[in-house]
Amino acid sequence: MSEPAPTAAAVREALAEIADPADAIHLQRFFKTGPGEYGEGDVFLGVRVPRTRAVAKRFALLPLSEIDELLNSPVHEHRLAGLVLLNNAMAKAMKPRTYDLAAQERIVDRYLSAVRRGRVNNWDLVDISAENILGPWLLDRPRDLLFELAQRNSLWEPRVALLTTFTFIRAGDATTTFELCEILLPDRRDLIQKAVGWMLREIGKRIDRKLLTDFLDRHAAEMGRTALGYATEHLDAEARQAYRSMR
């Protein structure tokens, strides 16, 4: 007799079995779930990321429709597990031996749908998924989508756009990151500021420090304190001070 198909309900049950209520309290504070905070109303079971990944690994064959059910859950770890499953499915569909363009398209469509309906709605969810799903998909394709996302009013869609470019940076391409950073420099929301500074720092660290310093020479005066602080972390103290004095 064949094994029954995996279900979202089985994933939820597996996560519930390892949930820690004390950790849930800590995570709700850490991810700012209070009134008026960026994660307002998010619900946590109390399962840390490595254990969520381990559960997702057990359900590698979960159908996309069931992953959607996880992504629609009010529980943070359910959504995280769904995104890990999409990451893993995308990685498999991109490998030469299991390359599947149709599967890639379906995964990207599901991911973008989740982003647009507000289900990828905390910084860890964005950061774990954007570079792994949209990044490889757009590496050799037009990137207009990222500019559309960057100009949306939500907090999370611009961060998805920026974090997607981490894939490009790893491949030695800073162009799209710089273009998006220029668009988002006036956005003073903390999680956008941090993402801008982080991606700029990675350009200097992974590609060419002069690319970073040239950008800072042009834009440091208009950058927010947080973005500039992150971007200059790996520069020497004298350079950091010089750029900060331009503000």
N, C-alpha and C positions, 0 to 999 in steps of 0.2 A: 504494500500500500504506500502511495506517495505521501510525502510530508505535506501538511496543510500549508497554504500560502501564508507568508508572514503578514501581519496586520499592524496598523498603528496602535490598536488597543494592546497588542502584545508588547510593543515598545514602551507604551505608557506604564504597563504593569511591571516591566523589567526595571524601569527607572524608579518606580514607587518602592520597589523592594530594597533599593540601596539608598533611598533618600534619608537625609539627616536633618531633622527639624531645627536643630541648633545652627547648622550651616545655612539653612534657609533664611533664618533671621539675619545672619551676617551678610549673606549675598544680597538680600533686599536692601540693606543699608549701603553696601558697596556699590550697587548698581543704581542708586539714587531713585528709589521707587516711591518716595514720599510725595505729598501734594505739591504741585508746581515744579517738581524735579524732572529731569529728562526721561527717567524711566517710570514715571508716575503710574501706579496701578499694576505694574508687572508682578507676576506671582512666581515664587521659587519653591521648588521641592527641597533643595539642599543636596544637589548632586554636582560634584566638581567636574571640570571639563574632561580630564583623563578618563574618568569613569563613564561619562556620557559617551565619549568616543568608543570605549570598550563595548557598551551596549549597542551602539550603532553598527559596530563591526559584526555583531551577531545577526543583524538583520539586513545584510548587504543586498538581498534580493527583494527588499520592500518595494512594491510598485509605486510609481510616481503619484498615483491617486491617493495612496495611503500616506506618502510623504506630505502631500498637500494637507491632509488631515492633521498631521503633526504641526505643520507651519501655521495652521489656523487656531492652534490651541492658545489659551490665555497663559499657559505655563511655560516659563522661559526655557527650561531644560527640554521640553518637548520640541520647541522650535529649534533649539540648538541641535538636537539629535537629527531633526529633519534636514538641517543645513549640512551637517557632517555627512549624512547619507547622499545629498546632492553632490557635495565635493567628491566623495569617493566614486560616485557614478560618473562624474565628469572626467576624473582622472583615468578611469577604465576606458571610457569612450575616446579618449585622446591618445592612448597608447598605440603604437604601431601594430601590435599583434591583435588588438581588440578594437581597432579604430572604427568608429560608427558615427558618421556625420549626422544622420537622422536622430540618433540618441542625443548627441550634443545639442542639437536644435531644440529638442523637447526639454532638456534640462535647463537650458538658458531661458526658454519661454516660461517655465515654471518658476524659476528664480526671479525673473523680472516681474512676473505677476505678483509674487509674494512681496517683493520690494515695494511695488506700486500700491499695494493694498495695505501697507503698513505692518507687515509681519516680520520684517528684518529690522527690528526697532530697538536695538541697543548696540552700543559700540562693539561689544564682543561678537555679536551676531554678524555685524557688518564685516569686522576685521577677519573673521574666520572664513568668510565665504566669498567676498568680492574678488579678491585676487585669484582664487581657485576656480571660480566659475566664469565670470566675465573676463578676467585677465587673459587666460589662454584662448578664449573664443575670439577676442578682439585683437589679439597680438598682430595678426596679419590681415585685419579687416578694417574698414572705415570705423572711426570712433565717435561719430556724431552723437550716438546714444549717450555717451558720457557727458557731453556738453548740455544735452537736454536734462539729464539727471542733476547736473551741477547747478542748474538754474531753478530747480524746484524749491518750493517754500519749506518743505519738510527739513528736519535736521538730518535725517538718515540718508536720503537720496544723494545729496552732495558728498557725504562721506563715502558712500558706495562708489561714486565716480572716482574720487581721489584714491581710495584704497585699491581699486581695480588697477591703477597704474603702477602699483608695486611690481606686478608681473613685468611690465614694460621696463621698469628700472632695472630689474634683475637681468633683463635681456640687453641692457646697455642703451636704452632709449629713454631720454628725459623729455622729449618734446611735448607730449600730451600732458605730462605732469606740470610742466611750467605753464602751459596755456590754462590749465584748470586752476592752478594757484593764483594766476593773475586775476581770474574771474572771482575767486573766493577770498582774496585778500581783504576786501571790506567787511566780510562776514565775521563779526566779533564773537560769535557763539563759541564757547570754550572747546567743544569737541570738533568743530571745524578748524579752529585755530591750531589745535594739537595735530590734526591730520595734515594740515598744510605744512607746518613746521617739520613734522616727522618725514613726510615724503621729500621735502627739500633736503633735509639732513641725509637721507638715504642716497640721493643723487650725488652729494659730495663724497659720501663714504664709499659707494659702490661703482660710480662711473668716473667722475672727475671733479675734484675739489674746485677747480677754476670755474666750472659751469655753475656751481653753487655761489661762489663769491661774485661772479659776474651778475647773477640774478640779484644778490643782496646789494651790490653796488647800485643797481637801478631801483630797487624796491624797499630797502630797509626802512627808509623814512616813513613809508606808508603802512608798514606791517604792524600788527598788534604785538604786544609784549610777549604773549604766550607763543605765537608762531615764530617770532624771531628768536626767542630763547631756545626752542626745540631745534630750529634750523642751524643754530650756531654752536650746538653742544660739543661738537668735535673739533672746533677751531681753537686756536690757542687763546689765552686770556686776553692778550692785547687786541686780537682781531674781534673777539666777542665784544669787548668794551667799545671798540671803534664803531661797530655796527649799531650797538645799543644807543650810543650817543647821537646817532643820526635821527632818532625818533623825535 
